[in-house]
Amino acid sequence: MYFLNEMIGTFLLVLLGDGVCCNVKLDGSGMKGGDTTHIALGWGLAVLIPAFIFGTSTGAHLNPTVTLAMAS
């Protein structure tokens, strides 16, 4: 269960963080032309949400390399 939680946490981090960058940069989005404040807040929440959800069970390092190192 540990590795599944870590995988889901990393997925959420990448999905939310990259999603906010795409939302600011793509032409068809509602946030086109947003500044670095939007990106910084989006990445901050992208780290915070998985850390709160999976922090107690995995330590919330959210790094696949660390997960594989701990598995070996």
CORQUI-V922479 format. One record per residue. N is the residue number from 0. SS is DSSP state (a for helix, b for strand, c for the rest). Layout:
n & ss
N & SS
N & SS
This chain:
n & ss
0 & c
1 & a
2 & a
3 & a
4 & a
5 & a
6 & a
7 & a
8 & a
9 & a
10 & a
11 & a
12 & a
13 & a
14 & a
15 & a
16 & a
17 & a
18 & a
19 & a
20 & a
21 & a
22 & a
23 & a
24 & a
25 & c
26 & c
27 & c
28 & c
29 & c
30 & c
31 & c
32 & c
33 & c
34 & c
35 & a
36 & a
37 & a
38 & a
39 & a
40 & a
41 & a
42 & a
43 & a
44 & a
45 & a
46 & a
47 & a
48 & a
49 & a
50 & a
51 & a
52 & a
53 & a
54 & a
55 & a
56 & a
57 & a
58 & c
59 & c
60 & c
61 & c
62 & c
63 & a
64 & a
65 & a
66 & a
67 & a
68 & a
69 & a
70 & a
71 & c
